């Protein structure tokens, strides 16, 4: 009998998981017919090989524990969404650059995010904290998750108007608004030289930065230079940076929307 195709919350609740430290990927995977092993990999962060109702998920033993956990969750997403395809091999760039579309890699990323950062555990721990890098790091430590996945979950569930965006050196890869950010507000297609993210991608030793910046460093709207936004940016690879933008003063956001 084929293994049931569980949604992340269904799977966690079926197993009675209520605390972050109980989210043990090896045991969860075993429950749905997949065995997780850690071995050295070249050119991939994880591989999934499946046949019938059994699968082997291999994660790169040389990666950090949060990356290994996200990779395992990502491959579980493929196992749930893409059963019947015999093999997947997923690299770090694919995992970081595909989050919000409807392709298999984006769906697998969202599965991993929902599994590792379930809303019913994150929301009470997030509370009213501002969506800054320190908050991302704190929650990532609690759940042993990647900063990117944690940032996306904070923007989803937080009470502050915010958005998160991923950039390479030459273009925006993806972005997501929180529910309180008007649809007319888009981050620039190419990083501004006035953003902290731009500097991070050009400074090999720099890894993260947080500061208040002029809104026109991120948003192309009339009078944006008269307003400010708090930017927290961090590198996920030497070529990719993720930025969280949030407004301490919601009246400024409303003024931008009126413009």
Secondary structure by P-SEA (a helix, b strand, c coil): cccccccaaaaaaaacccccccccaaaaaaaacbbbbbcccccccbbbbbcccbbbbbccccccaaaaaaaaaaaaaaaacccccccccccaaaaaaccccccaaaaaaaaaaaaaccaaaaaaaaccccccaaaaaaaaaaacccaaaaaaaaaacccccbbbbbbccccccccccccccccccccccccccccaaaaaaaccccccccccccccccccccccccbbbbbbbbbccccbbbbbbbbccaaaaaaaaac
